[in-house]
Amino acid sequence: MFDEIEFEKIKRLPKYVFAAINEIKLDMRQHNEDVIDFSMGNPDGPTPEHIIQKLCEAISKPKNQGYSASKGIYKLRLGICNWYKRKYNVDLDPNNEVCVSMGSKEGYVHLIQAITNPGDNAIVAEPAYPIHYYAFILNGANVARFGIKWNEKMELDEDHFFDNVSRLLKEAMPKPKFVVVNFPHNPTTVVAYKSFYERLVALAKQERFYIISDIAYADLCYDGYETPSIMQVQGAKDVAVETYTLSKSYNMAGWRIGFVVGSTKMITALQKIKSWIDYGIYTPMQIAATIALDGNQDCVEEIKKKYEKRMEVLIKSFKDAGWEINKPKASMFIWAKIPPCVEHLGSLEFSKRLLKEAKIALSPGVGFGEHGEGYVRIALIENENRIRQASRNLRAFLKNFN
């Protein structure tokens, strides 16, 4: 009905590449097949008990049952400021430089909605978390892309990055207003250092663009690496915002709690658009999130150690099965080049066949953009015994190609 009425915005979204894997996975499970699922970064562990207890306590109080604040309750915004001061020695204004969001994804999307005009241009490096560029596309903007490079230690090639950003600032029309960065990187796990952000902030001030930095995996670091914050750079708050989520570090994915901090101009825009769209997160959940950030951080260390152990087990067992993989310095993922014997399949067909024939679900690299082709992303959301079972299935699968 009403064929003449078109939903043009939705037409700008392509078919979700990961849907092909999800459909196969769902069908297999409906037929009682046991799928070992490394496809989505959905934490499998419980939320720490002290956070749950605070939630239950807050739920019992009638005063917490009404509408909340769209930008987040003051105590949580103050807790975010305390977290930044403790972790990065960065001072933030809880009123003008912090906005609580329903996970970092919602905060990011509404930020882009607030600051983007139709026809604007943004720079997003690939492979990329899809919403990092589709948020712009949904709002009538355009995205200039290039492929990032990294070394064998999974560290960003900074010179290559800046050469390409500088090129696109000159070539893309209109001149890009925004540059999106995400380190530790999803999907590749590539990391950057403070020197990278110092160069980026200096370039932003010189070329007049805003920076949006996503540090969702900031706490999940290994082998001595520590995630820097762009806010540690002097003057960064003039040109940048940063997003974070409690989903991974605290096993709170379903709670949908994150935040955006930084530039008063951009935070004020986000706060304003959210004031028209939502009434904020359920207050007891915000109170519990405050305890998560302000309380004992041993739980974060335990979660990090769990992922690192799984990572080591997977890398060793998959190597024994015939698949050589580098260990990342951060995140809950492994970004792996598909084995040489199946390179001809490409990442999507390889992922489909691995799922159907070996009952192992992965995310095909091409789902993160054309520069992800030839790779897959492995989420460390299965326990060590399941990982070892996957390696046995993998060995049998790869024998068909050797």
Summary of the structure (lengths in Angstrom):
residues: 402
radius of gyration: 21.4
end to end distance: 54.0
largest distance: 65.3
contacts: 1365
relative contact order: 0.17
helix: 49%
strand: 15%
